Amino acid sequence: MKKAEGAFLTISELADDLAVPQHILRYWESRFPQLRPLQRSGNRRYYRPDDVALARRIHHLLTVEGFTVKGAQKALTAGNDGGDPVPSAVSQDILARLETVRADLARALGE
């Protein structure tokens, strides 16, 4: 049975969701001070929705975007989660220039 959206997850549920071993989540807790699940009796960990979102972001930075742990730490503490490292106005300007160059090249090649 799937838990309701916003419900707390145990370490095993989150590990299954991210397809990582539980010890990886414990390691991330030691390396990312922002990731602090509730710990109840017997040191059982309960991840709040914000913790789950952060763990997913860490997983994405490390596995999909190829960040190192140190790089992911810097990205998260700087407020830049790797989504858009360049301001969008600059990105749009560069994109417009690249499209112009692309059109010029296509014209030169006779396409």
C-alpha positions in Angstrom: 0.0 0.0 0.0 1.4 3.4 -1.0 1.5 6.1 1.7 -0.4 9.4 1.3 1.5 12.3 -0.2 3.1 14.2 2.6 3.4 11.2 5.0 6.6 10.6 6.8 8.8 7.8 5.3 11.1 5.4 7.1 14.6 5.0 5.9 13.8 1.7 4.2 10.9 3.3 2.3 13.0 6.2 1.1 15.9 3.9 0.2 13.5 1.8 -1.9 12.0 4.9 -3.5 15.5 6.2 -4.5 16.8 2.7 -5.3 19.8 3.2 -3.0 21.0 1.2 0.0 20.0 2.5 3.5 23.7 3.1 4.4 23.9 5.7 1.5 21.1 7.7 3.2 22.9 7.6 6.5 26.1 8.7 4.7 24.2 11.6 3.1 23.0 12.6 6.6 26.6 12.9 7.7 27.7 14.9 4.6 24.6 17.2 4.1 23.7 19.0 7.3 20.4 20.1 5.7 19.2 16.4 5.7 18.0 15.8 9.2 15.2 13.3 9.6 13.3 12.9 12.8 14.8 10.3 15.0 12.5 8.5 17.4 13.0 5.7 20.0 15.6 3.2 18.9 17.1 5.7 16.5 14.3 5.0 13.9 14.5 7.7 11.2 11.4 9.4 9.8 11.8 11.5 6.8 9.5 14.5 6.5 8.3 15.6 3.0 11.0 18.3 3.0 13.6 15.7 3.8 12.3 13.4 1.1 12.5 16.3 -1.5 16.0 17.1 -0.4 17.1 13.5 -0.6 15.7 13.3 -4.1 17.6 16.4 -5.1 20.8 15.1 -3.6 20.3 11.8 -5.5 19.6 13.7 -8.7 22.7 15.9 -8.3 24.9 12.9 -7.6 23.6 10.4 -10.1 22.0 12.3 -12.9 24.0 15.5 -13.0 27.3 13.8 -12.0 28.2 16.1 -9.1 30.7 14.9 -6.5 29.6 15.0 -2.9 31.6 18.1 -2.4 30.1 19.7 -5.5 26.6 18.8 -4.4 27.3 20.3 -1.0 28.4 23.5 -2.6 25.5 23.6 -4.9 23.0 23.1 -2.1 24.6 25.6 0.3 25.0 28.2 -2.3 21.3 28.0 -3.0 22.1 26.8 -6.5 20.7 23.3 -6.8 22.2 22.8 -10.2 19.1 23.7 -12.0 20.1 26.9 -13.7 23.7 28.0 -13.0 23.5 31.0 -15.3 20.9 33.8 -14.9 18.0 33.2 -17.4 18.5 36.6 -19.1 22.1 35.7 -20.0 21.0 32.2 -21.1 18.3 33.7 -23.4 20.9 36.1 -24.9 23.4 33.3 -25.6 20.6 31.1 -26.9 19.5 33.8 -29.4 23.1 34.2 -30.6 23.5 30.5 -31.0 20.3 30.3 -33.1 21.6 33.1 -35.3 24.9 31.2 -35.8 23.0 28.0 -36.5 20.9 29.8 -39.2 24.0 31.3 -40.8 25.7 27.9 -40.9 22.6 26.2 -42.4 22.4 29.0 -45.0 26.1 28.6 -45.8 25.8 24.9 -46.2 22.7 25.3 -48.4 20.3 23.5 -46.2 
